Amino acid sequence: MVAHVRYHLTLLTLNATWTEQRRRPGYHQKPPGPFLSQPPVPLKNLSSKWVFECSALSKQGQRFFSSLATATAAGDTSATNRLIKKFVAASPKSVALDALSNLLSPHSSYPHLSAFAFPLYLKITEARWFEWNPKLVANLAALLDKQGQYKELATLISDSTSKLQLRGRDLALFYCNLVESHSKQNAVGGFGDYFARLTRLVHNSNSVHVKRQGYKSMISGLCEMGRPREAEDLIEEMRGKGVKPSVFEFRCVLYGYGRLGLFEEMQSSVAQMESSGFEVDTVCSNMILSSYGSYNALTEMGLFLQKMKDLGIPFSLRTFNSVLNSCPTIISMMQNSNAAYPISIQELIKILSEDEAMLVEALVGSSVLKETMKWNALEAKLDLHGMHLCSAYLIMLMWIEEMRKRLNSGNYVIPADVTVVCGSGKHSSIRGESPVKQMVKEIMVRTRSPMRIDRKNIGCFIAKGSVVKEWLC
């Protein structure tokens, strides 16, 4: 068992706010380590977390992009035009829009093909099933702005605003979309332009809905652009205009500071949120944990997990994802396909650093596993959907221990079947290749598990409950 070192955590009452706890004398028995006294530096080697941010393309979309790349490399413009026309004509609505969305995403797996987003969009507008969508247009506008395709951008915006000119509310909400999409693409020039236009619309509107949505988009956009102080000023402006800020705006500001490593300001934002009547919940907590993780502040992350426990703030799958995506040892193991990683929690803790071990122990004691398990006379099921690879790995180790405990206790009915759902790779960055499935398979093989891939559903491992009991007990 790894001792909780560096800080002695005082047990806290559940009715005290997160901010009040920080103010209590003797909360930290030792002063903060050197990390907090120095400007935080983000982890460059961990900036690409072991997660899959882009939605997977269909096989049809993959073939289209592959052909498009080949034609582009050959410099054959007429071929690319034919490919786009043929793809839209032969594709269902969902496939065509998924392909376009992939090109528009800041995290696209095909950034070298993003120049084809506009011609693909134009061809899609000719389809019978096409319906004008302000968010889609805003995302395209932001990409065009970032690429410097200003002529195409002007045409797109002119056509869109002419559709909405007589509908003031819809026009304002369209500018909300433009502000948000430009901030996500970090398109500075366009962001400033549409931010100014939206500001004028908000100030001139008598609609509370328009004002509320406008401030929401401007605040989230400023935070996305790394300008949380200006966003904080807008919250005060909202109050002055008689618009009550929601928890969303406070979350944006605290995460905006957290992403910049400005943790004192982040904590001040938490205090302001609490003073406005909003509690620190699981969503806010995950943002704080993610901020600490981005700057390798593992000790601070461990302390905050303890605060969550003391305040009764429940952990979630995102809590697991945020924490474990920040543990370099576990990330390294999961990325190394040849690594013989530990197949029990005790073995895992032995190879972790002190801080990482403290984080893993905090997660192991949570109720997240039980919430992802289903248990009755017919079936015991574990569903790993929604988990990043590192989280799925730890949950699997926890599941083996929990299964052994339940099957040995005599207090639970022996299920007829046992199922582990890991997915077949439909939502992985490379469709059909599931890192989670490969990890589960490795654990099953090394523990000599009787569970095998289901022939009817290749995204599941199955076995009879009685056989699993023999294996674990």
FITISE-72002 format. One line per 3 residues: number of its first residue (from 1); for each residue x, y, z of C-alpha. Coordinates in nm, 2 decimals. Layout:
BEGIN
NUM = X Y Z | ...
This chain:
BEGIN
1 = 0.00 0.00 0.00 | 0.14 0.34 -0.10 | 0.14 0.60 0.18
4 = -0.02 0.93 0.11 | 0.29 1.15 0.12 | 0.39 1.52 0.08
7 = 0.06 1.64 0.23 | -0.14 1.52 0.53 | -0.50 1.56 0.43
10 = -0.73 1.69 0.71 | -1.07 1.52 0.70 | -1.33 1.77 0.60
13 = -1.70 1.81 0.67 | -1.93 1.76 0.37 | -2.12 2.08 0.42
16 = -1.82 2.30 0.37 | -1.76 2.44 0.03 | -1.45 2.37 -0.17
19 = -1.33 2.73 -0.12 | -1.40 2.72 0.25 | -1.19 2.41 0.29
22 = -0.89 2.58 0.12 | -0.92 2.87 0.37 | -0.91 2.65 0.68
25 = -0.59 2.68 0.89 | -0.38 2.38 0.89 | -0.54 2.24 0.58
28 = -0.19 2.18 0.44 | 0.05 2.05 0.70 | 0.34 2.14 0.47
31 = 0.37 2.42 0.22 | 0.31 2.35 -0.14 | 0.59 2.19 -0.33
34 = 0.81 2.38 -0.57 | 0.56 2.32 -0.86 | 0.31 2.58 -0.73
37 = 0.58 2.84 -0.68 | 0.69 2.83 -1.04 | 0.52 2.92 -1.36
40 = 0.36 2.60 -1.49 | 0.50 2.45 -1.81 | 0.27 2.22 -2.01
43 = 0.39 1.87 -2.09 | 0.50 1.87 -2.45 | 0.55 1.50 -2.46
46 = 0.20 1.43 -2.32 | 0.01 1.70 -2.52 | -0.13 1.44 -2.75
49 = -0.33 1.23 -2.50 | -0.39 0.87 -2.57 | -0.74 0.94 -2.68
52 = -0.92 0.95 -3.01 | -1.07 1.29 -3.08 | -1.20 1.25 -3.43
55 = -1.51 1.05 -3.51 | -1.43 0.75 -3.73 | -1.51 0.75 -4.10
58 = -1.71 0.49 -4.27 | -1.52 0.26 -4.51 | -1.68 0.45 -4.79
61 = -1.55 0.78 -4.65 | -1.20 0.63 -4.61 | -1.19 0.51 -4.97
64 = -1.31 0.85 -5.09 | -1.03 1.03 -4.90 | -0.77 0.78 -5.01
67 = -0.87 0.83 -5.38 | -0.89 1.21 -5.32 | -0.53 1.20 -5.18
70 = -0.40 1.01 -5.48 | -0.56 1.24 -5.73 | -0.43 1.54 -5.54
73 = -0.08 1.40 -5.54 | -0.10 1.36 -5.92 | -0.22 1.72 -5.95
76 = -0.54 1.60 -6.14 | -0.80 1.87 -6.07 | -1.06 1.72 -6.29
79 = -1.02 1.38 -6.12 | -1.08 1.53 -5.78 | -1.39 1.71 -5.90
82 = -1.53 1.38 -6.04 | -1.45 1.20 -5.72 | -1.64 1.45 -5.51
85 = -1.94 1.44 -5.74 | -1.94 1.06 -5.75 | -1.90 1.04 -5.37
88 = -2.19 1.27 -5.29 | -2.42 1.10 -5.55 | -2.35 0.75 -5.42
91 = -2.34 0.82 -5.04 | -2.62 0.84 -4.79 | -2.67 1.17 -4.61
94 = -2.49 1.05 -4.29 | -2.18 0.93 -4.48 | -2.15 1.25 -4.68
97 = -2.19 1.48 -4.38 | -1.95 1.27 -4.17 | -1.69 1.31 -4.44
100 = -1.74 1.68 -4.45 | -1.74 1.71 -4.07 | -1.41 1.53 -4.06
103 = -1.25 1.78 -4.29 | -1.39 2.07 -4.09 | -1.27 1.94 -3.75
106 = -0.96 2.11 -3.60 | -0.86 1.75 -3.51 | -0.91 1.60 -3.85
109 = -0.72 1.29 -3.94 | -0.69 1.43 -4.30 | -0.57 1.79 -4.26
112 = -0.40 1.77 -4.60 | -0.74 1.73 -4.77 | -0.91 2.02 -4.58
115 = -0.89 2.24 -4.89 | -1.16 2.02 -5.04 | -1.41 2.10 -4.77
118 = -1.56 2.39 -4.96 | -1.61 2.21 -5.30 | -1.75 1.91 -5.11
121 = -1.99 2.13 -4.93 | -2.11 2.30 -5.26 | -2.17 1.95 -5.41
124 = -2.36 1.85 -5.09 | -2.59 2.15 -5.12 | -2.71 2.01 -5.45
127 = -2.83 1.69 -5.30 | -3.20 1.64 -5.25 | -3.17 1.57 -4.88
130 = -2.96 1.88 -4.81 | -3.09 2.12 -4.54 | -2.91 2.44 -4.45
133 = -2.75 2.41 -4.11 | -2.60 2.72 -3.94 | -2.35 2.52 -3.73
136 = -2.21 2.34 -4.03 | -2.18 2.67 -4.23 | -2.01 2.83 -3.93
139 = -1.76 2.55 -3.91 | -1.69 2.58 -4.28 | -1.65 2.96 -4.25
142 = -1.39 2.92 -3.98 | -1.19 2.68 -4.18 | -1.20 2.90 -4.49
145 = -1.09 3.20 -4.28 | -0.80 3.00 -4.14 | -0.70 2.89 -4.49
148 = -0.71 3.24 -4.62 | -0.99 3.16 -4.87 | -1.15 3.50 -4.82
151 = -1.34 3.51 -5.15 | -1.51 3.18 -5.08 | -1.57 3.29 -4.72
154 = -1.74 3.62 -4.83 | -1.97 3.43 -5.06 | -2.06 3.18 -4.80
157 = -2.14 3.44 -4.53 | -2.33 3.67 -4.78 | -2.55 3.38 -4.88
160 = -2.61 3.28 -4.53 | -2.69 3.62 -4.38 | -2.93 3.70 -4.67
163 = -3.13 3.39 -4.57 | -3.15 3.52 -4.21 | -3.18 3.89 -4.26
166 = -3.55 3.91 -4.17 | -3.51 3.68 -3.87 | -3.31 3.88 -3.61
169 = -3.30 3.60 -3.35 | -3.17 3.34 -3.61 | -2.91 3.59 -3.74
172 = -2.78 3.65 -3.38 | -2.76 3.27 -3.32 | -2.57 3.23 -3.65
175 = -2.31 3.48 -3.53 | -2.30 3.28 -3.20 | -2.20 2.98 -3.41
178 = -1.95 3.18 -3.60 | -1.78 3.31 -3.29 | -1.76 2.96 -3.14
181 = -1.63 2.79 -3.46 | -1.37 3.06 -3.52 | -1.24 3.02 -3.16
184 = -1.21 2.64 -3.20 | -1.01 2.69 -3.52 | -0.81 2.97 -3.35
187 = -0.89 3.19 -3.65 | -0.80 3.52 -3.48 | -0.90 3.77 -3.75
190 = -1.24 3.62 -3.81 | -1.30 3.57 -3.44 | -1.25 3.94 -3.37
193 = -1.48 4.04 -3.66 | -1.77 3.82 -3.57 | -1.72 3.88 -3.20
196 = -1.77 4.26 -3.26 | -2.08 4.19 -3.48 | -2.23 3.97 -3.21
199 = -2.15 4.23 -2.94 | -2.35 4.49 -3.14 | -2.64 4.25 -3.19
202 = -2.65 4.16 -2.82 | -2.64 4.52 -2.71 | -2.92 4.62 -2.95
205 = -3.15 4.33 -2.89 | -3.44 4.34 -2.65 | -3.46 3.96 -2.64
208 = -3.33 3.80 -2.32 | -3.27 3.48 -2.51 | -3.05 3.65 -2.77
211 = -2.85 3.82 -2.49 | -2.81 3.50 -2.29 | -2.69 3.30 -2.60
214 = -2.47 3.58 -2.72 | -2.29 3.62 -2.39 | -2.26 3.24 -2.37
217 = -2.09 3.22 -2.71 | -1.87 3.52 -2.65 | -1.75 3.40 -2.31
220 = -1.68 3.04 -2.43 | -1.51 3.18 -2.74 | -1.28 3.41 -2.54
223 = -1.18 3.13 -2.31 | -1.11 2.90 -2.61 | -0.89 3.17 -2.75
226 = -0.69 3.19 -2.42 | -0.85 3.52 -2.30 | -1.04 3.42 -1.98
229 = -0.98 3.76 -1.81 | -1.19 3.93 -2.08 | -1.45 3.65 -2.04
232 = -1.46 3.72 -1.67 | -1.53 4.09 -1.75 | -1.82 3.98 -1.97
235 = -1.98 3.80 -1.68 | -1.98 4.12 -1.49 | -2.13 4.30 -1.79
238 = -2.40 4.03 -1.81 | -2.50 4.11 -1.45 | -2.51 4.48 -1.54
241 = -2.74 4.41 -1.83 | -2.98 4.21 -1.60 | -2.88 3.87 -1.74
244 = -2.80 3.62 -1.47 | -2.48 3.42 -1.55 | -2.53 3.04 -1.56
247 = -2.29 2.77 -1.44 | -2.18 2.73 -1.80 | -2.01 3.07 -1.81
250 = -1.83 3.01 -1.48 | -1.71 2.67 -1.60 | -1.58 2.83 -1.92
253 = -1.37 3.08 -1.72 | -1.23 2.84 -1.46 | -1.13 2.60 -1.74
256 = -0.99 2.89 -1.95 | -0.76 2.97 -1.66 | -0.68 2.61 -1.60
259 = -0.58 2.54 -1.96 | -0.33 2.83 -1.93 | -0.19 2.69 -1.60
262 = -0.32 2.99 -1.40 | -0.43 2.78 -1.11 | -0.47 3.06 -0.86
265 = -0.71 3.24 -1.10 | -0.88 2.91 -1.16 | -0.94 2.87 -0.78
268 = -1.07 3.23 -0.76 | -1.32 3.15 -1.04 | -1.44 2.85 -0.84
271 = -1.49 3.08 -0.54 | -1.69 3.33 -0.75 | -1.90 3.04 -0.89
274 = -1.98 2.92 -0.54 | -2.06 3.27 -0.42 | -2.31 3.29 -0.71
277 = -2.49 2.99 -0.58 | -2.34 2.72 -0.79 | -2.18 2.41 -0.64
280 = -1.86 2.24 -0.76 | -2.00 1.93 -0.93 | -1.84 1.64 -1.12
283 = -1.83 1.84 -1.44 | -1.63 2.13 -1.28 | -1.41 1.89 -1.10
286 = -1.32 1.71 -1.42 | -1.22 2.04 -1.57 | -1.00 2.11 -1.28
289 = -0.84 1.77 -1.29 | -0.78 1.80 -1.66 | -0.61 2.14 -1.61
292 = -0.38 1.99 -1.34 | -0.30 1.70 -1.57 | -0.21 1.91 -1.86
295 = 0.08 2.06 -1.65 | 0.18 1.73 -1.49 | 0.06 1.86 -1.15
298 = 0.00 1.51 -1.03 | 0.03 1.59 -0.66 | -0.23 1.87 -0.69
301 = -0.45 1.63 -0.88 | -0.43 1.37 -0.60 | -0.52 1.64 -0.34
304 = -0.82 1.74 -0.55 | -0.94 1.38 -0.58 | -0.94 1.37 -0.20
307 = -1.14 1.69 -0.19 | -1.40 1.54 -0.42 | -1.43 1.24 -0.19
310 = -1.46 1.45 0.12 | -1.73 1.67 -0.04 | -1.91 1.37 -0.18
313 = -1.86 1.47 -0.54 | -1.90 1.15 -0.74 | -1.64 1.03 -0.98
316 = -1.73 0.96 -1.34 | -1.58 0.80 -1.65 | -1.45 1.14 -1.74
319 = -1.28 1.16 -1.41 | -1.10 0.83 -1.49 | -1.01 0.96 -1.84
322 = -0.88 1.30 -1.71 | -0.67 1.14 -1.44 | -0.53 0.84 -1.62
325 = -0.45 1.04 -1.94 | -0.21 1.23 -1.72 | -0.02 0.93 -1.58
328 = 0.30 0.90 -1.80 | 0.38 0.54 -1.69 | 0.04 0.40 -1.78
331 = 0.03 0.60 -2.11 | 0.37 0.47 -2.20 | 0.26 0.11 -2.14
334 = -0.06 0.15 -2.34 | 0.12 0.30 -2.63 | 0.39 0.03 -2.64
337 = 0.22 -0.27 -2.80 | 0.51 -0.49 -2.69 | 0.49 -0.40 -2.33
340 = 0.40 -0.67 -2.08 | 0.19 -0.45 -1.86 | 0.07 -0.56 -1.51
343 = -0.24 -0.77 -1.49 | -0.34 -0.69 -1.14 | -0.38 -0.36 -0.94
346 = -0.11 -0.47 -0.69 | 0.14 -0.53 -0.97 | 0.05 -0.20 -1.14
349 = 0.10 0.01 -0.82 | 0.45 -0.14 -0.77 | 0.58 0.01 -1.10
352 = 0.41 0.35 -1.07 | 0.57 0.67 -0.93 | 0.45 0.78 -0.59
355 = 0.21 1.04 -0.73 | 0.07 0.80 -0.99 | 0.01 0.53 -0.73
358 = -0.18 0.78 -0.52 | -0.40 0.87 -0.81 | -0.47 0.50 -0.90
361 = -0.56 0.42 -0.54 | -0.80 0.71 -0.53 | -0.98 0.59 -0.85
364 = -0.99 0.22 -0.74 | -1.19 0.32 -0.43 | -1.46 0.49 -0.64
367 = -1.81 0.35 -0.74 | -1.75 0.40 -1.12 | -1.69 0.03 -1.18
370 = -2.02 -0.07 -1.01 | -2.20 0.18 -1.22 | -2.06 0.03 -1.54
373 = -2.15 -0.33 -1.44 | -2.48 -0.51 -1.48 | -2.55 -0.81 -1.27
376 = -2.85 -1.05 -1.26 | -2.93 -1.41 -1.30 | -2.91 -1.40 -1.68
379 = -2.59 -1.20 -1.73 | -2.30 -1.01 -1.57 | -2.19 -0.74 -1.81
382 = -1.91 -0.49 -1.82 | -1.94 -0.21 -2.08 | -1.62 -0.03 -2.16
385 = -1.77 0.22 -2.41 | -1.69 0.58 -2.33 | -1.35 0.49 -2.17
388 = -1.02 0.60 -2.30 | -0.76 0.32 -2.33 | -0.59 0.39 -2.00
391 = -0.92 0.40 -1.82 | -1.04 0.08 -1.98 | -0.72 -0.09 -1.86
394 = -0.76 0.01 -1.50 | -1.14 -0.08 -1.51 | -1.05 -0.42 -1.64
397 = -0.81 -0.49 -1.35 | -1.08 -0.36 -1.11 | -1.34 -0.58 -1.27
400 = -1.14 -0.90 -1.23 | -1.10 -0.83 -0.86 | -1.46 -0.74 -0.82
403 = -1.58 -1.05 -1.01 | -1.36 -1.27 -0.79 | -1.49 -1.11 -0.47
406 = -1.86 -1.15 -0.58 | -1.83 -1.50 -0.70 | -1.65 -1.60 -0.38
409 = -1.88 -1.43 -0.14 | -2.19 -1.64 -0.19 | -2.41 -1.32 -0.17
412 = -2.45 -1.29 -0.55 | -2.63 -1.52 -0.79 | -2.41 -1.69 -1.04
415 = -2.50 -1.53 -1.38 | -2.57 -1.76 -1.67 | -2.34 -1.56 -1.90
418 = -2.06 -1.31 -1.85 | -1.99 -1.04 -2.11 | -1.73 -0.78 -2.16
421 = -1.82 -0.52 -2.42 | -1.51 -0.35 -2.56 | -1.63 -0.25 -2.91
424 = -1.50 -0.35 -3.25 | -1.33 -0.02 -3.34 | -1.62 0.16 -3.51
427 = -1.53 0.48 -3.32 | -1.15 0.44 -3.31 | -0.93 0.68 -3.51
430 = -0.87 0.39 -3.75 | -1.20 0.22 -3.81 | -1.20 -0.15 -3.73
433 = -0.89 -0.13 -3.51 | -0.98 -0.12 -3.14 | -0.69 -0.05 -2.90
436 = -0.93 -0.13 -2.61 | -1.02 -0.47 -2.77 | -0.65 -0.55 -2.82
439 = -0.58 -0.46 -2.45 | -0.87 -0.67 -2.32 | -0.76 -0.96 -2.54
442 = -0.40 -0.94 -2.40 | -0.53 -0.95 -2.04 | -0.76 -1.25 -2.12
445 = -0.47 -1.44 -2.27 | -0.22 -1.36 -2.00 | -0.47 -1.45 -1.72
448 = -0.57 -1.77 -1.91 | -0.93 -1.65 -1.91 | -1.20 -1.88 -2.06
451 = -1.36 -1.57 -2.22 | -1.36 -1.57 -2.60 | -1.46 -1.32 -2.87
454 = -1.83 -1.36 -2.95 | -1.88 -1.49 -3.30 | -2.21 -1.30 -3.33
457 = -2.06 -0.97 -3.20 | -1.68 -0.93 -3.24 | -1.69 -0.64 -3.00
460 = -1.76 -0.86 -2.70 | -1.59 -1.13 -2.50 | -1.82 -1.39 -2.36
463 = -1.82 -1.71 -2.13 | -2.06 -1.90 -1.91 | -2.08 -1.77 -1.56
466 = -1.99 -2.11 -1.41 | -1.68 -2.13 -1.62 | -1.58 -1.78 -1.51
469 = -1.62 -1.88 -1.15 | -1.39 -2.18 -1.20 | -1.13 -1.94 -1.36
472 = -1.14 -1.68 -1.08 | -1.21 -1.89 -0.78
